[in-house]
Amino acid sequence: MHASRYQIVVSGRLGVAGRGAFRGFRIEPHGMHTALTGDLNRSGLLDVLTRTRDLPLDLIGLTCLAPGPDIRLAQ
């Protein structure tokens, strides 16, 4: 299945539960917010967006950084 690299920016900083929910992602400060970077197919992207809603985190931004056929998928 086709995957792309995404950067998802959520408001504030992630605590232990938030970091645990996004294992497999690169988690970095992004100004006052947190950037999650990972490789996802369409289904994986929808799953991550559902997790941000369920935690609840405010979605600040979503950017597709690079498509690629040989990208390892984040879970």
PyRosetta script that sets phi, psi and omega in degrees:
from pyrosetta import init, pose_from_sequence

init()
pose = pose_from_sequence("MHASRYQIVVSGRLGVAGRGAFRGFRIEPHGMHTALTGDLNRSGLLDVLTRTRDLPLDLIGLTCLAPGPDIRLAQ")
pose.set_psi(1, 141.5)
pose.set_omega(1, -177.3)
pose.set_phi(2, -67.5)
pose.set_psi(2, 133.8)
pose.set_omega(2, 179.0)
pose.set_phi(3, -124.8)
pose.set_psi(3, 154.4)
pose.set_omega(3, 175.5)
pose.set_phi(4, -134.7)
pose.set_psi(4, 156.7)
pose.set_omega(4, 175.7)
pose.set_phi(5, -88.6)
pose.set_psi(5, 129.2)
pose.set_omega(5, -179.3)
pose.set_phi(6, -121.8)
pose.set_psi(6, 148.1)
pose.set_omega(6, 167.9)
pose.set_phi(7, -115.6)
pose.set_psi(7, 123.1)
pose.set_omega(7, -180.0)
pose.set_phi(8, -115.6)
pose.set_psi(8, 122.3)
pose.set_omega(8, -179.1)
pose.set_phi(9, -107.1)
pose.set_psi(9, 126.9)
pose.set_omega(9, 178.4)
pose.set_phi(10, -118.8)
pose.set_psi(10, 156.4)
pose.set_omega(10, -176.6)
pose.set_phi(11, -71.2)
pose.set_psi(11, 145.0)
pose.set_omega(11, 174.9)
pose.set_phi(12, 72.5)
pose.set_psi(12, -164.1)
pose.set_omega(12, 179.8)
pose.set_phi(13, -108.4)
pose.set_psi(13, 147.1)
pose.set_omega(13, 178.6)
pose.set_phi(14, -86.4)
pose.set_psi(14, 136.3)
pose.set_omega(14, 172.9)
pose.set_phi(15, -86.7)
pose.set_psi(15, -165.5)
pose.set_omega(15, -178.4)
pose.set_phi(16, -61.1)
pose.set_psi(16, -45.3)
pose.set_omega(16, -179.2)
pose.set_phi(17, -63.7)
pose.set_psi(17, -42.4)
pose.set_omega(17, 179.4)
pose.set_phi(18, -64.0)
pose.set_psi(18, -42.7)
pose.set_omega(18, 178.8)
pose.set_phi(19, -65.4)
pose.set_psi(19, -37.6)
pose.set_omega(19, 178.1)
pose.set_phi(20, -65.5)
pose.set_psi(20, -35.2)
pose.set_omega(20, -179.2)
pose.set_phi(21, -70.1)
pose.set_psi(21, -20.5)
pose.set_omega(21, -176.7)
pose.set_phi(22, -119.8)
pose.set_psi(22, 34.1)
pose.set_omega(22, 174.0)
pose.set_phi(23, -57.8)
pose.set_psi(23, 142.9)
pose.set_omega(23, -178.2)
pose.set_phi(24, 95.6)
pose.set_psi(24, -9.3)
pose.set_omega(24, 177.1)
pose.set_phi(25, -103.7)
pose.set_psi(25, 151.0)
pose.set_omega(25, 168.4)
pose.set_phi(26, -79.4)
pose.set_psi(26, 124.2)
pose.set_omega(26, -177.4)
pose.set_phi(27, -114.9)
pose.set_psi(27, 119.8)
pose.set_omega(27, -175.5)
pose.set_phi(28, -139.8)
pose.set_psi(28, 150.6)
pose.set_omega(28, 172.1)
pose.set_phi(29, -62.3)
pose.set_psi(29, 145.7)
pose.set_omega(29, 178.1)
pose.set_phi(30, -139.5)
pose.set_psi(30, 82.6)
pose.set_omega(30, -172.3)
pose.set_phi(31, 64.6)
pose.set_psi(31, -126.3)
pose.set_omega(31, 178.7)
pose.set_phi(32, -86.1)
pose.set_psi(32, 1.9)
pose.set_omega(32, -173.5)
pose.set_phi(33, -117.5)
pose.set_psi(33, -172.1)
pose.set_omega(33, 179.4)
pose.set_phi(34, -126.3)
pose.set_psi(34, 133.3)
pose.set_omega(34, 176.8)
pose.set_phi(35, -103.8)
pose.set_psi(35, 130.8)
pose.set_omega(35, 175.1)
pose.set_phi(36, -110.7)
pose.set_psi(36, 122.6)
pose.set_omega(36, -179.3)
pose.set_phi(37, -120.8)
pose.set_psi(37, 127.5)
pose.set_omega(37, -179.5)
pose.set_phi(38, -162.0)
pose.set_psi(38, 168.9)
pose.set_omega(38, -178.1)
pose.set_phi(39, -103.4)
pose.set_psi(39, 122.5)
pose.set_omega(39, -171.6)
pose.set_phi(40, -138.3)
pose.set_psi(40, 147.0)
pose.set_omega(40, 166.6)
pose.set_phi(41, -90.5)
pose.set_psi(41, -178.3)
pose.set_omega(41, -175.9)
pose.set_phi(42, -60.1)
pose.set_psi(42, -43.9)
pose.set_omega(42, -180.0)
pose.set_phi(43, -63.2)
pose.set_psi(43, -43.1)
pose.set_omega(43, 178.4)
pose.set_phi(44, -63.4)
pose.set_psi(44, -38.5)
pose.set_omega(44, 178.3)
pose.set_phi(45, -63.0)
pose.set_psi(45, -44.8)
pose.set_omega(45, 178.6)
pose.set_phi(46, -62.8)
pose.set_psi(46, -37.8)
pose.set_omega(46, 177.8)
pose.set_phi(47, -62.6)
pose.set_psi(47, -44.2)
pose.set_omega(47, 179.7)
pose.set_phi(48, -64.8)
pose.set_psi(48, -41.1)
pose.set_omega(48, 178.0)
pose.set_phi(49, -64.1)
pose.set_psi(49, -35.7)
pose.set_omega(49, 176.0)
pose.set_phi(50, -66.1)
pose.set_psi(50, -41.0)
pose.set_omega(50, 177.4)
pose.set_phi(51, -61.9)
pose.set_psi(51, -40.7)
pose.set_omega(51, 179.2)
pose.set_phi(52, -62.8)
pose.set_psi(52, -37.9)
pose.set_omega(52, 178.7)
pose.set_phi(53, -68.4)
pose.set_psi(53, -42.4)
pose.set_omega(53, -174.8)
pose.set_phi(54, -72.9)
pose.set_psi(54, -22.1)
pose.set_omega(54, -175.4)
pose.set_phi(55, -71.1)
pose.set_psi(55, -32.1)
pose.set_omega(55, -21.4)
pose.set_phi(56, -85.8)
pose.set_psi(56, 136.6)
pose.set_omega(56, 176.5)
pose.set_phi(57, -121.5)
pose.set_psi(57, 145.6)
pose.set_omega(57, 175.0)
pose.set_phi(58, -86.0)
pose.set_psi(58, 125.5)
pose.set_omega(58, 177.7)
pose.set_phi(59, -78.1)
pose.set_psi(59, 121.7)
pose.set_omega(59, -180.0)
pose.set_phi(60, -96.5)
pose.set_psi(60, -40.1)
pose.set_omega(60, -178.2)
pose.set_phi(61, -161.8)
pose.set_psi(61, 155.1)
pose.set_omega(61, 177.2)
pose.set_phi(62, -139.8)
pose.set_psi(62, 121.1)
pose.set_omega(62, -178.0)
pose.set_phi(63, -131.1)
pose.set_psi(63, 131.0)
pose.set_omega(63, 171.6)
pose.set_phi(64, -84.5)
pose.set_psi(64, 116.1)
pose.set_omega(64, -175.6)
pose.set_phi(65, -88.1)
pose.set_psi(65, -41.9)
pose.set_omega(65, -177.2)
pose.set_phi(66, -164.2)
pose.set_psi(66, 128.4)
pose.set_omega(66, 171.9)
pose.set_phi(67, -82.0)
pose.set_psi(67, 157.2)
pose.set_omega(67, 175.9)
pose.set_phi(68, -175.3)
pose.set_psi(68, 137.6)
pose.set_omega(68, -178.0)
pose.set_phi(69, -75.3)
pose.set_psi(69, -20.3)
pose.set_omega(69, -174.5)
pose.set_phi(70, -108.0)
pose.set_psi(70, 24.5)
pose.set_omega(70, -178.3)
pose.set_phi(71, -82.8)
pose.set_psi(71, 135.7)
pose.set_omega(71, 175.6)
pose.set_phi(72, -78.1)
pose.set_psi(72, 134.3)
pose.set_omega(72, -175.6)
pose.set_phi(73, -83.4)
pose.set_psi(73, 135.3)
pose.set_omega(73, 171.9)
pose.set_phi(74, -78.7)
pose.set_psi(74, 145.4)
pose.set_omega(74, 179.5)
pose.set_phi(75, -101.8)
pose.dump_pdb("model.pdb")
